[in-house]
């Protein structure tokens, strides 16, 4: 799954498969890649985390704390970098 500037992508999975979602980017200069990650809880509702990837801090990991069955990842920026999330299994 690639997520371009201003795009939103969703993914579902069977059962509680993942423990975290990782992101890495190499934005240049003052560019900031801004992400909104909404993990859907099996019990209902979402755990929402917002992260920023910068030249000084290019990596972020969002923990999946509750039993979950999918997520939505929204790009809130226009930086010309495609993001590919990494899903870590439990």
C-alpha positions in Angstrom: 0.0 0.0 0.0 1.5 3.4 -1.0 0.0 6.6 0.3 0.7 9.7 -1.7 0.4 13.4 -0.6 -3.1 14.3 0.6 -4.3 10.7 0.2 -6.1 8.3 2.6 -5.8 4.5 2.5 -7.5 1.9 4.5 -6.6 -1.7 5.3 -8.5 -4.4 7.1 -7.1 -7.6 8.6 -8.5 -10.8 10.2 -8.2 -11.0 13.9 -5.7 -9.1 16.0 -2.7 -9.5 13.7 -0.5 -6.5 14.2 1.3 -5.0 17.2 2.6 -1.8 15.5 2.7 0.2 12.3 6.0 1.8 11.2 6.8 4.7 8.9 10.0 6.1 7.5 10.6 9.0 5.1 13.4 11.3 4.0 11.8 14.7 3.8 14.3 17.4 2.7 14.9 20.7 4.4 11.9 21.9 6.3 9.4 19.5 4.7 7.2 17.6 7.2 5.2 14.4 6.3 2.1 14.5 8.5 0.1 11.3 9.1 -3.1 10.6 10.9 -3.4 6.9 11.8 -6.8 5.5 13.0 -6.7 1.9 14.2 -10.1 0.3 14.4 -10.7 -1.6 17.6 -12.6 -4.9 17.4 -14.8 -3.7 20.3 -15.7 -0.6 18.2 -14.3 2.9 17.8 -10.8 4.0 16.9 -7.4 4.7 18.5 -6.1 7.8 16.7 -2.5 8.9 16.6 -1.0 11.7 14.6 2.7 11.6 13.7 5.1 13.8 11.8 8.2 12.7 9.9 11.0 15.3 9.5 14.6 15.4 8.3 15.6 15.3 12.0 13.1 12.6 13.0 12.4 10.5 9.9 10.9 7.4 11.6 7.7 6.8 13.6 6.1 3.8 15.1 2.4 3.7 16.1 1.6 1.0 18.7 -1.5 -1.1 18.2 -2.5 -1.4 21.9 -6.1 -2.8 21.6 -7.3 -5.8 19.7 -7.9 -4.4 16.2 -9.1 -5.4 12.8 -8.0 -2.6 10.5 -6.7 1.0 10.1 -7.0 4.1 8.1 -3.9 6.2 7.3 -4.4 9.8 6.1 -1.7 12.0 4.7 -2.2 15.6 5.9 0.7 17.1 3.8 1.7 17.7 0.2 5.3 16.6 0.4 6.2 14.7 -2.8 7.1 11.4 -1.1 5.0 8.2 -1.2 4.7 6.4 2.2 4.6 2.6 2.5 3.6 1.6 6.1 5.2 -1.5 7.7 2.9 -3.7 9.7 4.7 -5.7 12.5 3.0 -8.9 13.4 2.1 -9.9 17.0 
